[in-house]
Amino acid sequence: MVAVESLKALDKSGVASTLFREAGLKRAEPPSCILDFLDRSGQRLCARIYKGPPENPHIFYFPAEYETDSTLHLLGTGLVSVGFSLVAFEYREIGQSQGDFSFAQVFEDAGLFYQASRLWMEEQGRGGDVALMGRSFGSAVALDLAARKEKELLCLIMESAFDSARVFLERSGVDPSLIPEGPLFENRLKMASFKKPVLFIHSPRDTIQSLTEVEWLVCESRSKATQFQIAPSGTRQELAGQVGELYLEVVQQWVNLRRGVRPPRKRRPRT
């Protein structure tokens, strides 16, 4: 599903150090807890958990390249406040997972994270639906996993997604000469194969991917329930730090509608 040889070329050129230069996932803040699991070579991988009610939706999350403890904590505690759980993967080197970050390996790591999170839910007696979510770079990882696990998922949430990997990397500050030619993440192809509903959240002031550009990806969604939500915020980095009541209400209502749960009717004020 991904162009492995091209991703290996990205690893050799050291692109990750440029892309993740603003990341700051080094410590978990309460009330989160850490889920540990091993890769095939025995190295420790980690996920950060914010627990909501066991019967409600669980969102498996892939962070952005600029994610920090504070932005992840804001999202996790916010989702808990509306009754959801968040299980957030921590990339190698960037977070608390062991080993060096690798574009060629992160998609396999995502599958291991999914299995470990599912097992944790089973052991904890948690029967809620599972949705995938990714922010910026994490949206590409979430989409790849969603295409592989479609039948097991309720839906997919993509915040600050992107269509072209080359455009995304160049505008993120990566030297164009370090980006190999040809396909990389193949987001558009994967979106065209994914039939479950997708919620896109995007800022109109995003400097990495304009609304017009991301619409090319939105148009590939196969579900009539897909929604493109424009968030009143600044850049994608600023959007990550502005998860407020409106953001959480949109996510909560959209996910619940996929479960057949409608929001309560608001009573009209008496005249």
GIJOPE-V794502 format. One record per backbone hydrogen bond with DSSP energy under -0.5 kcal/mol. CO is the residue of the C=O (numbers start at 1). NH is the residue of the N-H. Records with the same first field share a line. If there is no record, write none. Layout:
CO: NH, NH
This chain:
2: 4
3: 7
4: 8
5: 9
6: 10
7: 11
8: 12
9: 13
10: 15
11: 14
14: 17, 18
15: 18, 19
16: 20
18: 21
20: 23
24: 26, 69
29: 32
33: 49
34: 36
35: 47
37: 45
39: 42
43: 39
44: 98
45: 37
46: 90
47: 35
48: 88
49: 33, 51
50: 86
53: 56
54: 128
57: 85
58: 60, 131
59: 61, 87
60: 133
61: 63, 89
62: 135
64: 67
67: 24
68: 72
69: 73
70: 74
71: 75
72: 76
73: 77
74: 78
75: 79
76: 80
77: 81
78: 82
79: 82, 84
80: 83
85: 59
86: 50, 88
87: 61, 89
88: 48
89: 63, 91
90: 46
91: 95, 97
92: 94
94: 25
97: 93
102: 106
103: 107
105: 108, 109
106: 110
107: 111
108: 112
109: 113
110: 114
111: 115
112: 116
113: 117
114: 118
115: 119
116: 120
117: 121
118: 122
119: 123
120: 124
121: 126
122: 125
125: 127
129: 58
130: 154, 155
131: 60
132: 157
133: 62
134: 159
135: 138
136: 139, 140
137: 140, 141
138: 142
139: 143
140: 144
141: 145
142: 146
143: 147
144: 148
145: 149
149: 152
150: 153
155: 132
156: 199
157: 134, 159
158: 201
159: 136
163: 165
164: 168
165: 169
166: 170
167: 171
168: 172
169: 174
170: 173
175: 178
176: 179
178: 180
184: 3
186: 190
187: 191
188: 192
189: 193
190: 193, 194
191: 194
193: 195
194: 222
197: 156
198: 200, 227
199: 158
200: 229
201: 160
202: 231
203: 206
210: 214
211: 215
212: 216
213: 216
214: 217, 218
215: 219
217: 220
218: 221
223: 226
227: 200, 229
228: 230
229: 202, 231
231: 204, 233
234: 205
235: 239
236: 240
237: 241
238: 241
239: 242
242: 244
244: 248
245: 249
246: 250
247: 251
248: 252
249: 253
250: 254
251: 255
252: 256
253: 257
254: 258
255: 259
256: 259, 261
257: 260
260: 262
